[in-house]
Amino acid sequence: MFDEPGPKARRRIRVATVVGTLAAVALVVLAVRQFGANGQLDAARWQPYATWPMWRYLLTGLWSTFLAAVVSAALSMALGLVLALGRLSPRRWVRGPSAAYVEVVRVVPALLLVYVVLFALPRYGLDLPLFWKLAVPLTISNAAAFAEIFRAGIKSVERGQSEAGLAIGLTHGQTMRLVVLPQAARRVLPSIVSQSVGLLKDTSLGFVVSYGELLYSGKVLAAYNGLLIQTYLVVALIYLVVNASLSKLARTLEARQPVTLRRRSAGA
């Protein structure tokens, strides 16, 4: 996909990395100084976050975030797999609608889908429960991304695998289910985890529908105690720890795959 950088390019990359790191550190130092000058680092402002009730409230919001993310991810993967198989179907009447769904939904912001579910559907008599006002648009949006991930994994499996399944008497559906899909799922597992990280961050759109996920819980808590900066910094730290852990898991899974496997998946 790209040329290996030469000595000069690697040198420029190292210089840019050092400059970017120093700039980021300088911004952090400046922000900390400004916080200190305005009293935002006083112990009294941070003391409430050393108490269990505060953390219990935020952890309840984090649980709601996980619940929305897990349900949306499960539905997105199921729908994405159907769409991927549809795009690979030899039948045009199946392949066309599947491709149209993926190409259209991929360019539609998830926030717009949330607004459609929140404002448009109730006008036609379809007023979903609060949880599903977030889960449905996330499912619709992420299904397109999972469809492309599954399609790339299926195409990365060598054609000889399918031919071998057909040669021993399996039908096309049995070959796909018993031979191709298990191998494809293993190859795209790191990409699935990475996409799930993005889906987890998208659950912050729950504040639009007043769903009690982590960001909305932080908003309510900040309005209650008046500690706006402290509350949102704690919420950001929680997001950082959770997403960094999932990203680390994705990198670990990818590193455990054979090099040839990673190349085939990337090529597909």
N, C-alpha and C positions, 0 to 999 in steps of 0.2 A: 504493500500500500504506500510505502514511502522509502526513499533512499536512506541508507545508513549514514548518519552525519560524519563528516570528516574531522580532522584535527581542528581546523579553524571553527567549524560549526560547534564542536564540542566545547571549545574555549569560550565562544560567545554565549553558549548555553550556561556554562558555569558562571560567567560574569553576570549574566542576567539573573541567575538564581541568587547570587550573593547580593546584588543590588536590590532585588525584590524582597529578600529576607530582611535586609537592613531597613528598607522603607517600612515594612510591616512592623518591625520591632519599634521603630521611631514613632509610628502612629499609635501603637499600644502604650508606649511610655507617655506620649502627649495626652492620650485619653485618661490614663491613670492620674496624671498630674492635674488635669482639669477636674476630674472627679474629686480628688483630694481637696483642691482649692474651693470647691463648692460644697464640701461637707458630705459628699456621697459615700465616702469611705469610713465614716464614723461607725464605731462598733455598735452604737444603738440602732443604726439603720439595718445592720445585718443580723442582729441578735434574734429577731423573730424566726430566721431561717435555721436557727439552732434548736428549734422546738419541733416536736413530733406532729402537732396538728397541721402546721404549714406543709410539712412534707407528705402527710397523709392525704391532704387535699390535692397536692400536685401529683402524687403517685396514683390517685384515683383517676385524674385526667390522663396520666400516662397509660393506665390500663385501658381506658376508653380509646385512646389512640391505637394501641396494639390490637384491640378488638376490631376496630374499623379497618385497620390495615390487613389483618389476617383474613377477615371475611372477604374484603375487596380483592385481595391477592388470590384467594382460592377461586372466586368466581371469574376473575380476569384470566387466570391460567386455563380454566376449563373452556371459557369462550375463546381464548386465544388459540388453544389447540384445535378447536373446531374450525376456526378461521384459517389456521395454517394448513390443515388438511384440505380445506376448501380451495385455497389458492394453488395447491399442488394437484388438484383433481383434474383428470383429463376432460371432464365435462365442462363446457364453456358456461352453461347456465348456473353452475356451482362456482366456478372459478371467478367469473365476472363480479357478482355481488360481494364475494369475499374480498377481492382486491379493492373494490370500490369502498367498502367499509373501512379497510385498513388505511387507504390513502387519504380518505376524507377525515377520519377521526384523528389521525396523527397530527393534523395541522389545526385542529380545533382545541383551544385552551380548555383545560379541565375546569377552570373557573366559570367559563361560559356554560358548560354542561351543568354545573351546579345551579346557576341562575335559571336554566331551562327547567330543571326539576323543581326548583323552589317556587318560581313564579308562573311559568307557562303551563305545566301539567295540571296544577289545581284549577285553572280556568276550564279545563276539559273534564273535570270531575275526578282527577287522579291525584289525590293528596296523600303522598307516602308518609309513613311514620318518620320521625326525626332521624333515626339512625340511617334509614335507607335513603334519605335525601342527600346524605354524604356518600354512602356506599355505592349506590347505583351509578352516579356520574364518574366516580373513581373506577368502577368496574368497566364502564363503557370506554373510558379514556385509555386505561392501561391494557385492555384486551388487545388493542391494536399493536402495542409494543411487544407484548408477549407473543402475539401471532408471528411477528417477524423473527423473534428469538427462536421459536420452535421451528419455523420454516428453515432458518439457517442451520439449525441442528440436524433436521431431517436431510437436507441437501448435503450435509457434510459426511453422511454415512455412505460408504462406498456402494456403488450400484451392484457390485457382486453379491452383497448381502441380500438384497431383494431378489436377485436372480437365483441365489441358492435356496431361498425360502420357497420361491415358485417352483423350483426344480424338484423339490421333495414333496410337492403336492399341496402346499399351503395356498389358500386363496390370497388375493391381493390384500384384503382386510386383515387376515390372520398374519400375513407377512409384516404388514405395517405394525400391528399390535404386539406381536411376539418377538420380532427381530429388529425392526428399524427403530421404533419409538423408545425401547429401553436404552439403546445406545445413544440416541439423540438426546434423551433426557439427561444422561450422565455428562454429555459434552457441554450442554448449555446451562448446567447447574450454576456455575459462577455468574453467568449473565442474568439468570433468574434472581439470584440473591441481590445483584446490583440493581436490577429494576425494582425489586421489592424495597430497597432503600429509598428510591425516588418516590415510590408509592407511599411509604411511611411519612415522608416529608409532605406529600400532597394532602395528608389527613389534616394538616393545619388549615385547610380550606373549611374545616368544620365551623370556624368562627362565623362564617357567612350564614349558616343555618342554625347557629346557636347550639351546636352539638358540643357536649362537654369534654372535648379532647384537651390535650395538654396546653396548647396555645390559648384556647378560649378560657381554660381554667386559670392560666396566668393573667389574662386580661381581667377576669372577675376579681382575682386576688389583689391585683394592683389597684383596682378601683376601691377595694375594701380597706386596704391598709395604707394606701397612698405612697407605697414604695415602688414607683414605676420602674426605675432603672434597676434596682436590686432584683425585683421579681423577674423581669425579662432576661437579665443576665443569668439567673438561676435556670430559667426555662431553656435558654440557649445552651447552657452547659449540659443539661439533661439530653437535649437533642444531639449535641456533639458526641457525648459518650455513647449513646445508642447507635447513631449512624456510623460512627467510627468503628464500633464493634462489628456491625454488620458488614461494613466495607472490608474490614480485616478478614472476616470469614470468607468473603467472596475471593479475596486475593489468595487465601490459603487453599481454597478449593481449586482455584485455577492453577496454582503452583504444583498441586499434586497430580494434575493431569499430565500425561506424556506430551513431549514437545510436538510430536507429529499430530496428536489429537488437537492441540491448540491451534496449530497452523491450518488444519482442515476446517475447523470451526470458523476461524477468522476469514479464511478464503471464501467460505460459503456465505 
